Amino acid sequence: MFKSALLPALAAFAVLLSGCDTLQSVANETMREPTSAEVSQGLKEALNRGVTNGVNTLSARDGYFKSPYKILLPPEARTVSDRLRNVPGFSNLENELLERINRGAEEAAKEAGPIFLSAIRAMTFQDAFNILMGPDNAATDYLRRTTYQQLYDKFNPVMVRALDNIGANKLWRDATTAYNQIPLVNKVNTDLDDYVTTEALKGLFAKIEEEEKNIRRNPVARTTALLQKVFARQDRNRR
C-alpha cells in the first residue's frame, strides 16, 4: 500500500523536475548570445509588428483625428478663420477643416505599410545589429532615412485625392482666396497638400517610435522566444 501511494508522488516529482529542466533550458537559450542571423530575424519580426500596429492604428477611423497624432491646422488657419467667421459658408471653417484633413491622413496612412515592410526586408545584418544596440528610436530613424521620400511621394497624391474627395482642399482654397481679397492682409498660401502630407508623416513616425520603445522597454511585448532572446542581448548591453 505504501508503495502504491508513493508511485503517484514520484511521478509528480518527475514531472516537476522535467518542468524545471525545461524552464532552465529556455532561460539558458535566452541568455545565449544570438547569432547575426537571429538578431536580423528578431529585429525584423519586431519591426514588422510595430509597423503593422502603428499603420493599422492611424489608418482606422479617428486614428489621427482623436489621437495624440492629430494634425493641427496650419498656423495661418486661425487668422483666416477669425476673419471669415461672419462670412456665409465659412462660419465653422476651423472645425470642418480640422476634421477633414485628419480624415485625409487616415486614408493615406493605408499606403505606408508596404513601403515600411520593403525597407525592413532590405535591412542587412549590420543594420540590424546597429539598430539593436542603438537608442530607443534607432529603428525609427533607420526607417525615416530609408523611406521618407518614398512615403512622401506615395502619400502626397493619396492625400490630394483624399482632401479633394472630402472637400478639404476646396474649402481651404475658397477660404484663403476670400481672405486674400481682404485689403491690407498678409496673403496666405492656398495650398494645403504639402502641409498635411508633412504633418501626417510626422505623426506616422511618432507612432512607429512609440511602438519601438514599447518592445525595447517592455518585456511583456516580446511574445516569442526569438524576440526574448534578441532583446535580452540589448538589455545586457545597457546594464
C-alpha positions in Angstrom: 0.0 0.0 0.0 2.8 2.3 0.9 4.4 1.5 -2.5 1.2 2.2 -4.4 0.8 5.6 -2.6 4.4 6.5 -3.3 4.2 6.0 -7.1 1.9 9.0 -7.9 4.1 11.2 -5.7 7.3 10.1 -7.6 5.5 10.6 -10.9 4.5 14.2 -9.9 8.1 14.9 -8.7 9.4 13.6 -12.0 7.1 16.0 -13.9 8.1 18.8 -11.7 11.8 18.1 -12.4 11.1 17.9 -16.1 9.3 21.3 -16.0 12.2 22.8 -14.1 14.6 21.4 -16.7 12.5 22.9 -19.5 12.4 26.3 -17.8 16.2 26.2 -17.2 16.7 25.2 -20.9 14.6 28.2 -22.0 16.5 30.5 -19.7 19.8 29.2 -20.9 18.7 29.7 -24.5 17.6 33.2 -23.8 21.0 34.0 -22.2 23.0 32.6 -25.1 24.3 35.3 -27.4 22.1 35.5 -30.5 23.8 34.9 -33.9 23.8 37.7 -36.6 21.0 35.8 -38.4 18.9 35.7 -35.2 19.5 39.4 -34.5 18.4 40.2 -38.0 15.3 37.9 -37.9 14.3 39.0 -34.5 14.6 42.7 -35.2 12.7 42.4 -38.4 10.0 40.5 -36.6 9.7 43.2 -34.0 9.7 46.0 -36.6 7.0 44.2 -38.7 4.8 44.0 -35.6 5.5 47.6 -34.7 4.9 49.0 -38.2 1.7 46.9 -38.6 0.3 48.0 -35.3 1.2 51.7 -36.0 -0.2 51.8 -39.5 -3.4 49.9 -38.5 -4.0 52.3 -35.6 -3.5 55.5 -37.6 -5.4 54.3 -40.7 -8.5 53.4 -38.7 -11.3 56.0 -38.3 -10.2 58.6 -35.7 -6.6 57.1 -35.8 -5.4 60.7 -36.4 -8.4 62.8 -35.5 -8.9 61.6 -31.9 -5.3 60.6 -31.0 -2.1 62.3 -29.8 -1.1 62.4 -33.5 -3.9 64.7 -34.5 -2.9 67.0 -37.3 -3.5 70.6 -36.2 -4.4 73.4 -38.6 -1.7 75.5 -40.4 -0.7 78.4 -38.3 -2.5 80.9 -40.6 -5.7 79.0 -40.4 -6.8 80.6 -37.2 -6.2 84.0 -38.7 -8.2 83.1 -41.8 -11.0 81.5 -39.7 -11.3 84.5 -37.4 -11.6 87.0 -40.3 -14.2 84.9 -42.2 -16.3 83.9 -39.2 -19.2 86.1 -40.3 -18.9 85.3 -44.0 -21.6 82.9 -45.2 -20.2 79.4 -45.8 -17.2 79.9 -43.5 -18.7 80.2 -40.1 -17.5 76.8 -38.9 -14.3 76.8 -41.1 -11.9 75.8 -38.3 -13.7 72.7 -37.1 -14.7 71.5 -40.5 -11.2 71.8 -41.9 -9.6 70.2 -38.9 -11.7 67.0 -39.2 -11.3 66.8 -43.0 -7.5 67.0 -43.0 -7.3 64.3 -40.4 -9.7 62.1 -42.3 -7.5 62.5 -45.3 -4.4 61.5 -43.3 -6.2 58.3 -42.1 -7.0 57.3 -45.6 -3.4 58.0 -46.8 -1.9 56.0 -43.9 -3.1 52.8 -45.6 -0.3 53.3 -48.2 2.5 53.2 -45.6 2.6 49.5 -44.6 4.1 48.0 -47.8 6.8 50.8 -48.0 7.9 50.2 -44.5 7.9 46.4 -44.9 10.0 46.6 -48.0 12.6 48.7 -46.2 12.6 46.2 -43.3 13.2 43.3 -45.7 16.2 45.1 -47.2 17.9 45.6 -43.8 21.4 44.0 -43.6 22.8 42.1 -40.6 24.9 45.1 -39.8 21.9 47.4 -40.0 20.0 45.1 -37.6 22.9 44.9 -35.1 23.5 48.6 -35.1 19.8 49.2 -34.5 19.5 46.7 -31.7 22.4 48.3 -29.9 21.3 51.8 -30.7 19.0 54.2 -28.8 15.3 53.6 -28.3 14.4 55.3 -31.6 17.2 53.7 -33.7 14.8 51.6 -35.9 12.5 54.6 -36.4 15.5 56.7 -37.5 16.5 53.9 -39.9 13.0 53.8 -41.4 12.9 57.6 -41.6 16.2 57.7 -43.5 15.3 54.9 -45.9 11.6 55.5 -46.6 10.7 59.2 -46.0 10.9 60.4 -49.6 9.2 57.3 -50.9 6.5 57.7 -48.3 6.1 61.4 -49.2 5.8 60.6 -52.9 3.2 58.0 -52.2 1.3 59.9 -49.5 1.0 63.2 -51.3 -1.2 62.1 -54.3 -3.3 60.0 -52.0 -3.6 62.9 -49.6 -4.5 65.2 -52.5 -7.3 62.8 -53.7 -8.5 62.3 -50.1 -8.6 66.0 -49.4 -10.4 66.6 -52.7 -12.9 63.8 -52.1 -13.9 65.1 -48.7 -13.8 68.8 -49.8 -11.0 69.9 -47.6 -8.9 71.4 -50.5 -11.8 73.3 -51.9 -12.9 74.6 -48.5 -9.3 75.8 -47.8 -8.9 77.3 -51.3 -12.2 79.1 -51.2 -11.5 80.4 -47.7 -7.9 81.6 -48.4 -9.0 83.1 -51.7 -11.7 85.1 -49.9 -9.3 86.0 -47.2 -6.6 87.2 -49.6 -9.1 89.6 -51.2 -9.4 91.5 -47.9 -7.5 94.8 -48.2 -4.1 95.1 -46.4 -3.9 91.5 -45.1 -0.8 89.3 -45.5 -1.6 86.8 -48.2 -1.7 83.1 -47.1 -0.8 80.0 -49.1 -3.9 78.4 -50.7 -2.1 75.0 -51.0 -2.9 72.6 -48.2 -1.4 69.4 -49.6 2.3 69.8 -48.6 1.4 70.9 -45.1 -0.9 68.0 -44.4 1.3 65.4 -46.0 4.3 66.5 -43.9 2.3 66.6 -40.7 0.7 63.2 -41.5 4.2 61.6 -41.9 5.4 63.3 -38.7 2.6 61.6 -36.8 3.2 58.3 -38.5 6.9 58.2 -37.5 6.0 59.3 -34.0 3.6 56.3 -33.7 6.3 53.9 -35.0 8.7 55.3 -32.5 6.2 54.7 -29.7 5.8 51.0 -30.9 9.6 50.6 -31.0 10.1 52.0 -27.5 7.4 49.6 -26.2 9.1 46.5 -27.4 12.6 47.7 -26.2 11.4 48.6 -22.7 8.5 46.3 -22.1 9.5 42.6 -21.8 5.8 41.6 -21.9 5.7 42.9 -25.5 8.3 40.3 -26.5 5.9 37.5 -27.2 8.1 34.9 -28.9 11.3 33.1 -27.8 13.3 34.8 -30.6 12.2 38.3 -29.5 13.1 37.5 -25.9 16.5 36.2 -26.9 17.4 39.1 -29.2 16.2 41.8 -26.9 17.9 40.2 -23.9 21.1 40.9 -25.8 20.1 44.6 -25.9 19.2 44.6 -22.2 22.5 43.1 -21.2 24.4 45.7 -23.2 22.5 48.5 -21.3 23.3 47.4 -17.8 
